[in-house]
Amino acid sequence: MIIALIFTVLIGYLLGSISFSYIIAKKIKKVDIRQHGSGNAGATNTLRVLGLGPALSVLALDVIKGIVAVWLGDMLAPDETGIFPALAGFAAIIGHNWPVYYGFRGGKGVATTIGVLATLVFFPALYAGIIAIISIVLTRYVSLGSILFAILTPIIALILLNYYGYPVIYAYLAFVVALLSIWRHRTNIQRLLSGSESKIGQKS
């Protein structure tokens, strides 16, 4: 079981390490996305640098790799504890943030986190996602929506844990991911508090 778990985590990490924003930016403009805009290898910076179409592609692909990582973990799982899919999903998020293929310089893991949490705890992620989208529409701060999604998902998952029958490790994972997301967005939080955070449509 230990070997299978290590293999699952490794596959999740390697899958998460695929940086679609880097690949698409190289393909379209022959540039390193990390050297333009905010310097973040993710969908929001892709929107700033390349436009809506490429950004939507990056968003979808980053979400999908989170989903696939969880599915692979679930396929290899020997029991119903949820440890395999949870760790596989978490490894994919870590891979996105610190990708082995790109010098460990990645994004903030928002889209991959969405894919992972939506697969593990669909309804809590859905409810949190609706609130996050509303906040983005009203404020035009993508970072605020990302932070709200990360914080609200574990809270809602814990409240509804017994109702939906999720393994408790999924709620624990969601809390760990929330802490990671807050840390990765620490500079965004500072800018939000100071009023200097970039909104959708603004140049960084």
Secondary structure, 3 states (H helix, E strand, C coil): CHHHHHHHHHHHHHHHCCCHHHHHHHHHHCCCHHHCCCCCCCHHHHHHHHCHHHHHHHHHHHHHHHHHHHHHHHHHCCCCCCHHHHHHHHHHHHHHHCCHHHCCCCCCCHHHHHHHHHHHCHHHHHHHHHHHHHHHHHHCCHHHHHHHHHHHHHHHHHHCHHHHCCCHHHHHHHHHHHHHHHHHCHHHHHHHHHCCCCCCCCCC
